[in-house]
Amino acid sequence: MEATLATAQPRDTGIDAVASATRRLVDAITRAGGAIDADADRIVADLDVLTARIDAHAPDLPERIATMWRQPGPGRFDPAGGTENPLSPPVSLWVEPDGSLRGEVTLGLAFQGPPGHIHGGTSAMLMDHALGIANARAGYAAVTVGLDISFRAAIPIGSTITILARHDGRDGRKVRSSGELRVGDLTCVTATGTFVLMDDPSTREKFRRLPREQA
Ligand SMILES: CCCCCCCCCCCCCC(=O)SCCNC(=O)CCNC(=O)[C@H](O)C(C)(C)COP(=O)(O)OP(=O)(O)OC[C@H]1O[C@@H](n2cnc3c(N)ncnc32)[C@H](O)[C@@H]1OP(=O)(O)O
């Protein structure tokens, strides 16, 4: 039986291809470091030309957000697995036979925290997102109100990280989920999350408004 993808299906064309190319750019910049200083003025000029070319296509923010949320299927734009988001590491999560999620990702120097190892905030983002998707797959669209995370072992840059997440249950408006990041057999990060359902209209409305509309 073919495995089910819980996150967006990556494409190798269009905005997905632009996002991938931008990830390669960010990786090259972080690897090169100050070695590009002498060429920096020309690089900036070239990048500014590209930015202006892309910006010419950008609608205003409310319209763009509305378009994002009209797209069918899993989010293509989020910062932890959004195929259209150049800041997002390329994470795909698959549904296991027991309904839990499993995925793999390899992170480069742009995600470094302590020397040679992944930043804790990046691990927390991977966990928060995977736990949220685990709830969504179980039928519960919910936002995080609490994330309890333990960093048990540092994750080396360039290692293959296995992401595991499962929905653990519902208690009124709250849903719970938990997960792990592993490298080989070593459990490096564990997390449990509390989420609040988006099922009542006032909660949904809160998240629909932009900050300037809330003032
Ligand atoms: C649009 C769809 C989105 C989803 C897509 C899914 C897939 C994508 C996955 C994306 C994944 C990415 C995920 C993200 O990045 S989500 C982004 C980060 N999270 C947020 O921005 C949420 C910010 N919080 C709020 O806006 C409010 O708190 C909300 C609206 C959620 C509830 O405020 P409201 O005033 O309405 O309710 P309440 O205060 O009575 O609280 C309700 C209940 O919750 C309990 N509680 C509160 N805090 C905590 C806590 N820290 N630990 C444990 N429990 C806590 C509280 O005791 C109460 O329980 P009970 O007394 O009823 O028993």
The ligand as an SDF file (V2000), in Angstrom:
LIG
                    3D

 63 65  0  0  0  0  0  0  0  0999 V2000
   -6.7950   27.7900   11.1110 C   0  0  0  0  0  0  0  0  0  0  0  0
   -6.5380   26.3890   11.3870 C   0  0  0  0  0  0  0  0  0  0  0  0
   -5.1520   26.2550   12.0040 C   0  0  0  0  0  0  0  0  0  0  0  0
   -4.8050   24.8040   12.3160 C   0  0  0  0  0  0  0  0  0  0  0  0
   -4.1670   24.1100   11.1510 C   0  0  0  0  0  0  0  0  0  0  0  0
   -3.6370   22.7520   11.6200 C   0  0  0  0  0  0  0  0  0  0  0  0
   -2.4330   22.2650   10.8580 C   0  0  0  0  0  0  0  0  0  0  0  0
   -1.2340   23.1240   11.0090 C   0  0  0  0  0  0  0  0  0  0  0  0
   -0.4150   22.7890   12.1990 C   0  0  0  0  0  0  0  0  0  0  0  0
    0.2840   24.0290   12.6410 C   0  0  0  0  0  0  0  0  0  0  0  0
    0.9320   23.8070   13.9600 C   0  0  0  0  0  0  0  0  0  0  0  0
    1.5900   25.0900   14.3760 C   0  0  0  0  0  0  0  0  0  0  0  0
    0.9700   25.5530   15.6510 C   0  0  0  0  0  0  0  0  0  0  0  0
    1.2290   26.9970   15.9000 C   0  0  0  0  0  0  0  0  0  0  0  0
    2.2490   27.5520   15.5900 O   0  0  0  0  0  0  0  0  0  0  0  0
   -0.0170   27.8250   16.6620 S   0  0  0  0  0  0  0  0  0  0  0  0
    0.6430   29.4640   16.9340 C   0  0  0  0  0  0  0  0  0  0  0  0
    1.0720   29.6780   18.3680 C   0  0  0  0  0  0  0  0  0  0  0  0
   -0.0460   29.6870   19.2290 N   0  0  0  0  0  0  0  0  0  0  0  0
   -0.8050   30.7780   19.3840 C   0  0  0  0  0  0  0  0  0  0  0  0
   -0.6030   31.8210   18.7850 O   0  0  0  0  0  0  0  0  0  0  0  0
   -1.9280   30.6510   20.3670 C   0  0  0  0  0  0  0  0  0  0  0  0
   -2.0580   31.9280   21.1830 C   0  0  0  0  0  0  0  0  0  0  0  0
   -3.1160   31.7390   22.1850 N   0  0  0  0  0  0  0  0  0  0  0  0
   -4.3490   32.2170   21.9780 C   0  0  0  0  0  0  0  0  0  0  0  0
   -4.6370   32.8980   21.0050 O   0  0  0  0  0  0  0  0  0  0  0  0
   -5.3700   31.8340   23.0200 C   0  0  0  0  0  0  0  0  0  0  0  0
   -4.7210   31.2320   24.1170 O   0  0  0  0  0  0  0  0  0  0  0  0
   -6.4530   30.8470   22.4760 C   0  0  0  0  0  0  0  0  0  0  0  0
   -7.3480   31.5710   21.4480 C   0  0  0  0  0  0  0  0  0  0  0  0
   -5.8350   29.6050   21.8220 C   0  0  0  0  0  0  0  0  0  0  0  0
   -7.3060   30.3430   23.6520 C   0  0  0  0  0  0  0  0  0  0  0  0
   -7.7970   31.4510   24.3090 O   0  0  0  0  0  0  0  0  0  0  0  0
   -9.2760   31.4620   24.9160 P   0  0  0  0  0  0  0  0  0  0  0  0
   -9.4210   32.7480   25.6370 O   0  0  0  0  0  0  0  0  0  0  0  0
  -10.2540   31.1460   23.8400 O   0  0  0  0  0  0  0  0  0  0  0  0
   -9.2630   30.2010   25.8740 O   0  0  0  0  0  0  0  0  0  0  0  0
   -8.6340   29.9940   27.3410 P   0  0  0  0  0  0  0  0  0  0  0  0
   -7.6000   30.9890   27.6910 O   0  0  0  0  0  0  0  0  0  0  0  0
   -9.7910   29.8350   28.2910 O   0  0  0  0  0  0  0  0  0  0  0  0
   -7.8810   28.5870   27.1630 O   0  0  0  0  0  0  0  0  0  0  0  0
   -8.5840   27.4460   26.6770 C   0  0  0  0  0  0  0  0  0  0  0  0
   -8.0960   26.2410   27.4500 C   0  0  0  0  0  0  0  0  0  0  0  0
   -6.6880   26.0670   27.2330 O   0  0  0  0  0  0  0  0  0  0  0  0
   -6.0060   26.0570   28.4840 C   0  0  0  0  0  0  0  0  0  0  0  0
   -4.6740   26.6410   28.3330 N   0  0  0  0  0  0  0  0  0  0  0  0
   -4.3950   27.8880   27.9470 C   0  0  0  0  0  0  0  0  0  0  0  0
   -3.0560   28.0500   27.9090 N   0  0  0  0  0  0  0  0  0  0  0  0
   -2.5010   26.8850   28.2910 C   0  0  0  0  0  0  0  0  0  0  0  0
   -1.1830   26.4240   28.4480 C   0  0  0  0  0  0  0  0  0  0  0  0
   -0.1220   27.2240   28.2110 N   0  0  0  0  0  0  0  0  0  0  0  0
   -0.9740   25.1540   28.8380 N   0  0  0  0  0  0  0  0  0  0  0  0
   -2.0270   24.3230   29.0820 C   0  0  0  0  0  0  0  0  0  0  0  0
   -3.3170   24.7010   28.9390 N   0  0  0  0  0  0  0  0  0  0  0  0
   -3.5420   25.9690   28.5630 C   0  0  0  0  0  0  0  0  0  0  0  0
   -6.8820   26.8720   29.4270 C   0  0  0  0  0  0  0  0  0  0  0  0
   -6.6190   26.5330   30.7780 O   0  0  0  0  0  0  0  0  0  0  0  0
   -8.2450   26.4050   28.9670 C   0  0  0  0  0  0  0  0  0  0  0  0
   -8.4640   25.0880   29.4690 O   0  0  0  0  0  0  0  0  0  0  0  0
   -9.8270   24.7510   30.2450 P   0  0  0  0  0  0  0  0  0  0  0  0
   -9.8840   25.7240   31.3970 O   0  0  0  0  0  0  0  0  0  0  0  0
  -10.9240   24.9660   29.2300 O   0  0  0  0  0  0  0  0  0  0  0  0
   -9.6900   23.3210   30.6660 O   0  0  0  0  0  0  0  0  0  0  0  0
  1  2  1  0
  2  3  1  0
  3  4  1  0
  4  5  1  0
  5  6  1  0
  6  7  1  0
  7  8  1  0
  8  9  1  0
  9 10  1  0
 10 11  1  0
 11 12  1  0
 12 13  1  0
 13 14  1  0
 14 15  2  0
 14 16  1  0
 16 17  1  0
 17 18  1  0
 18 19  1  0
 19 20  1  0
 20 21  2  0
 20 22  1  0
 22 23  1  0
 23 24  1  0
 24 25  1  0
 25 26  2  0
 25 27  1  0
 27 28  1  0
 27 29  1  0
 29 30  1  0
 29 31  1  0
 29 32  1  0
 32 33  1  0
 33 34  1  0
 34 35  2  0
 34 36  1  0
 34 37  1  0
 37 38  1  0
 38 39  2  0
 38 40  1  0
 38 41  1  0
 41 42  1  0
 42 43  1  0
 43 44  1  0
 43 58  1  0
 44 45  1  0
 45 46  1  0
 45 56  1  0
 46 47  1  0
 46 55  1  0
 47 48  2  0
 48 49  1  0
 49 50  1  0
 49 55  2  0
 50 51  1  0
 50 52  2  0
 52 53  1  0
 53 54  2  0
 54 55  1  0
 56 57  1  0
 56 58  1  0
 58 59  1  0
 59 60  1  0
 60 61  2  0
 60 62  1  0
 60 63  1  0
M  END
$$$$
